[in-house]
Amino acid sequence: MSNGRKSPQGPASIQRMAEAVFESRGKALEWLESPINALRGEVPKQLLDTSEGRERVLQVLKTGNGRLQLKCS
């Protein structure tokens, strides 16, 4: 039974979206594997195992929240 919400995309789709956003596979992979301020310092790749985590990563990619900057050390 559906609750009316669209289920978040899978990890491969999110990686492709990141590649499109960054216009570079290398930059997308760096972003996916680095702590991100807009995700409270969490690493996007580590969030892709759950639907909630994928949704958070998608929101950052879609909105450009925090200008997709890496976490400052």
trRosetta pair geometry for C-beta under 8 A, 3 or more apart (Angstrom, degrees):
i j d omega theta_ij theta_ji phi_ij phi_ji
2 5 7.8 -163 179 40 86 54
7 51 6.4 -70 -160 -137 86 128
8 51 5.0 155 29 -158 117 75
8 54 4.0 140 135 103 143 117
8 55 4.6 -115 -79 -65 135 74
8 58 6.0 -158 -144 -11 105 145
9 13 3.7 -99 167 89 125 139
9 14 5.7 155 93 -51 111 77
9 17 7.5 108 76 -21 156 134
9 54 6.6 -154 65 169 58 127
9 58 6.6 125 30 -90 102 132
10 13 5.1 97 57 10 69 103
10 14 7.2 -132 104 -5 36 91
10 54 7.5 -58 -127 -131 19 152
11 14 5.6 -57 -146 37 33 112
11 15 6.4 36 156 -21 67 102
11 48 4.2 75 -102 172 103 135
11 54 7.1 -107 -73 -104 60 114
12 15 5.7 -50 -149 33 33 112
12 16 6.5 33 152 -17 64 104
13 16 5.7 -53 -150 37 33 111
13 17 6.4 36 150 -21 65 104
14 17 5.5 -50 -148 35 34 114
14 18 6.4 37 151 -20 65 102
14 32 8.0 123 124 -112 103 120
14 44 7.8 -160 150 166 131 117
14 48 6.3 -155 54 -115 150 116
14 54 6.2 -133 -56 -149 144 91
14 57 5.8 43 -160 111 140 128
14 58 6.3 -98 -112 -75 104 81
14 61 7.1 176 -157 -10 82 158
15 18 5.6 -52 -149 35 33 112
15 19 6.4 37 150 -21 65 103
15 28 6.6 103 -167 146 66 127
15 29 7.8 28 -148 -84 104 70
15 32 6.5 1 -109 -78 81 158
16 19 5.5 -50 -149 34 34 115
16 20 6.5 34 151 -18 64 103
17 20 5.7 -54 -152 36 34 111
17 21 6.3 35 151 -21 67 106
17 58 7.3 34 86 -123 164 75
17 61 5.4 76 129 152 118 152
18 21 5.6 -52 -145 36 33 113
18 22 6.1 9 163 2 68 112
18 28 3.8 124 125 -152 100 106
18 29 8.0 130 114 -52 133 36
18 31 6.0 -163 -166 76 125 126
18 32 5.9 74 150 -56 177 106
18 44 7.8 128 -86 125 144 159
18 61 6.0 -94 -83 -113 69 131
19 22 6.4 -66 -138 51 24 94
19 23 7.7 82 164 -93 54 10
19 24 7.0 -129 -150 82 66 24
19 25 5.1 3 -123 -95 114 60
19 28 4.3 -65 -78 -26 55 164
20 23 7.2 19 -171 -74 29 51
21 28 7.2 117 57 -100 89 101
21 61 5.5 -130 -44 -160 157 91
21 64 7.7 -179 -157 -88 122 85
21 68 6.9 158 144 -83 131 164
22 27 4.0 -157 166 100 136 117
22 28 4.6 -171 39 -64 135 75
22 31 6.4 -168 -62 -6 145 140
22 68 7.6 -146 -78 137 94 153
23 27 7.6 17 64 49 56 136
24 27 3.9 67 80 15 118 108
24 28 6.3 179 90 -13 61 84
25 28 5.7 -59 -149 38 30 114
25 29 6.3 28 156 -18 66 107
26 29 5.9 -56 -147 36 28 108
26 30 6.4 30 154 -19 63 106
27 30 5.6 -51 -147 35 33 114
27 31 6.3 34 153 -19 65 105
28 31 5.7 -56 -150 37 30 111
28 32 6.2 28 154 -18 66 108
29 32 5.6 -53 -142 39 32 112
29 33 6.1 12 162 -5 66 115
30 33 6.2 -73 -146 47 24 98
30 34 5.9 14 161 -19 65 123
30 70 7.7 -53 142 -78 99 130
31 34 6.1 -68 -136 37 25 107
31 36 7.0 49 -171 -83 79 120
31 44 6.7 19 135 18 76 141
31 68 6.3 -11 -138 174 139 105
31 70 7.0 -127 -115 -77 64 87
32 43 7.7 58 157 173 45 81
32 44 4.8 -91 -138 80 54 118
32 45 4.6 81 157 -57 89 95
33 43 6.4 0 -164 -164 30 116
33 44 7.8 -61 -42 53 24 87
33 45 5.3 14 -88 -6 57 140
34 43 6.5 -179 95 -122 11 86
34 44 8.0 16 55 13 54 94
34 70 4.7 -30 132 -132 142 109
34 71 6.9 -166 151 21 92 86
35 39 7.7 -144 -169 73 56 104
35 41 4.7 -5 -174 -168 119 61
35 42 6.6 148 -136 76 74 5
35 43 5.6 -55 -80 -70 52 72
35 70 7.0 80 74 -172 61 75
35 71 3.8 -37 109 17 101 139
36 39 4.3 57 77 22 104 107
36 41 7.2 -177 62 -112 37 15
36 42 6.8 -32 45 70 83 56
36 43 7.3 120 -1 -112 86 31
36 44 6.0 40 -4 -40 137 95
36 60 6.8 72 139 180 147 163
36 66 7.1 125 169 94 92 147
36 68 7.4 -43 -144 -158 121 50
36 69 7.4 136 -149 85 74 48
36 70 6.5 -76 -101 -126 60 40
36 71 6.0 -134 -95 -40 8 89
37 40 7.8 34 -177 -79 34 16
37 41 6.8 20 -105 -67 38 58
37 66 4.9 -175 85 -162 104 144
37 69 5.7 6 19 81 122 97
37 70 7.6 88 -14 133 88 19
37 71 5.1 147 -56 -99 68 68
37 72 7.2 26 -68 2 120 79
38 60 4.7 132 112 -126 134 119
38 65 4.4 127 -145 110 138 99
38 66 3.3 -147 -59 13 106 139
38 68 7.2 -46 10 -95 139 36
38 69 7.6 117 -19 45 98 72
39 42 4.3 -94 134 55 109 92
39 43 7.8 -156 96 -12 142 8
39 44 6.4 -178 -33 -73 166 71
39 47 6.9 -117 -162 -30 139 153
39 56 6.2 99 -124 146 97 118
39 57 7.1 11 -93 -90 135 65
39 60 6.2 -51 -57 -53 94 154
41 71 5.1 73 -119 -109 69 152
42 46 6.5 -122 177 70 93 115
42 47 6.0 77 137 -53 129 118
43 46 4.4 70 77 8 100 112
43 47 7.2 178 89 -13 53 87
44 47 5.7 -66 -154 34 37 111
44 48 7.0 50 153 -43 68 96
44 57 4.6 100 -148 -120 99 120
44 60 7.6 -122 -97 61 118 141
45 48 5.9 -39 -159 2 37 119
46 49 7.4 -33 178 0 43 106
46 53 7.6 -106 112 -165 55 146
47 50 7.0 -71 -176 44 59 89
47 53 3.1 -164 177 -173 79 112
47 54 6.9 175 129 -56 88 38
47 56 5.9 -79 171 65 149 118
47 57 5.4 159 88 -43 126 112
48 53 6.0 -112 -54 113 17 117
48 54 5.6 67 -135 -84 56 84
48 57 6.6 -15 -78 4 78 157
49 53 6.4 32 49 49 60 147
50 53 4.3 91 59 7 89 104
50 54 6.9 -155 91 -6 46 84
51 54 5.6 -51 -145 37 33 112
51 55 6.3 38 154 -23 64 105
52 55 5.7 -54 -151 33 30 114
52 56 6.7 32 151 -20 63 103
53 56 5.7 -52 -152 32 34 112
53 57 6.5 31 153 -15 66 104
54 57 5.8 -56 -149 39 33 109
54 58 6.1 36 152 -21 67 108
55 58 5.6 -53 -145 37 30 114
55 59 6.4 35 155 -24 64 103
56 59 5.8 -53 -151 30 29 112
56 60 6.8 26 153 -15 62 103
57 60 5.9 -57 -155 35 34 109
57 61 6.4 29 151 -15 67 108
58 61 5.7 -59 -147 40 32 109
58 62 5.9 28 158 -18 69 111
59 62 5.8 -56 -140 39 28 109
59 63 6.0 2 169 2 65 116
59 65 6.9 12 132 -1 84 136
60 63 6.5 -69 -135 50 22 93
60 64 7.7 80 172 -92 54 7
60 65 5.0 -91 -128 48 65 106
60 66 7.0 -23 -147 36 104 108
60 68 6.8 120 156 -98 99 75
61 64 7.7 16 -175 -67 23 47
61 68 7.4 57 -107 -98 51 119
64 67 6.1 14 166 -109 91 36
64 68 5.9 -65 -146 -27 62 98
65 68 7.8 91 64 -59 48 58
66 69 5.5 -110 149 30 91 90
69 72 7.8 -1 143 -43 120 83
